Amino acid sequence: MPSNIVGYEWTLAGTAHVAYQTGDRHIHEMTVGENGMWHDADITALAGGPRLESAILAGYAWPDGQTRQITYVSPMDSNGHIHELVQREGNVWNYADITQATDAPPADGRALVGLAWKAGRSKHVIYISRDGHIHELAAGVVSVWHHTNVTEQTGAPNAESPHLAGFIWEGRGTQHIVYMSGDGHIHELMREVGKAWQHSDITALTNAPIADGRALAACAWEKGKTRQIVYTNNRGNLFELVAGNDNQWRYAGVLRLCSAPLTDGSALATYAWETDSTRQIVYVGSDRHIHEIAIGLDQTCNHVDLTRIKNACDASNEVIVGYEWSAQFAKHVIFLDTRENPAIHAFTRKHGELWLHLDLTKLTGGQVIV
């Protein structure tokens, strides 16, 4: 199984990043700046920290703390601790065991989310414990890490799938966690600053089709003033759940609306490209091509087969990453090829320009995924 890969932007430095694990169990990061030159760094060698087998990663920037961080955990690690590699602007990388700092329950090691919350001036790590409960570890600019059992606080059903999503909706100042229960329902946990978590069964509210537990992604779209969740069913169809400021959820079958091919595997991502006033869904189809669906403010959608238009390699159906690089008015789609030891690739596009395909492993001299 390939390692997880994550991508994010660091607005403070104007850079974009892709983090991944190599065969020696080190965490590496590929970085690109304004000059367009990608380079690779061994973050484990720089910061220390345990080398875990089959690590699951989360990477994100925290503007209020002036840091970027990569958190990781492993289903093969008996103690279930969550580890953080963190760099403050202008400083060296450091390592911390954030589970030990909070005495939180061990993670099951299958899912991890990291995010920064501007309204709370805080950073957050979300994980699932071995009893299926969802937990939050949070730290503020002037406060230490603390732990919350979100499932216990809300009385929400246990998480029965390794797929977990989280995002911040800056327009409303709210924090969101999305997950699947054992009956295939999609659930949302949401809170405002200083208030308790609230739970909603989105599937029950919308009577949307049951999820197959294979793929899940979610994001906020500030320009569209909405939040959205995308997931698959057992026929390879892709569905989107959307809610605006009125908090009224609705669902749609995205592939039918956009005349796009069926999904395959767990490779699914969604994100907002605020520069273009669109929200994006990217996935690997049954043809092993990377497909993008872009939806505008008027709700019209545009489907593009990125693999075909760039004559690129087939993609692994296990992982895909999509994110905005706002400093360059660009968007990035990160994926693995289908070799036994795959390389990391990117489709990149600046606003008003054409798509580019890059073999990031080859460009940076980085290691293949083992």
Buried (B, 14 or more C-beta within 10 A) or exposed (E): EBBBBBBBBBEBBEBBBBBBBBEEBBBBBBBBBEEEEBEBBBBBEBBBBBBBEBBBBBBBBBBBBBBBBBBBBBBEBEEBBBBBBBBBEEEEBBBBBBBEBBEBBBBBBBBBBBBBBEBBBBBBBBBBBEEBBBBBBBBBEEEEBBBBBBBEBBEBBBBBBBBBBBBBBEBBEBBBBBBBBEEBBBBBBBBBEEEEBBBBBBBEBBEBBBBBBBBBBBBBBBBBBBBBBBBBBEEBBBBBBBBBEEEEBEBBBBBEBBEBBBBBBBBBBBBBBBBBBBBBBBBBBEBBBBBBBBBBEEEEBEBBBBBEEBEBBBBBBBBBBBBBBBBBBBBBBBBBBEEEEBBBBBBBBBEEEEBEBBBBBEBBEBBBBE
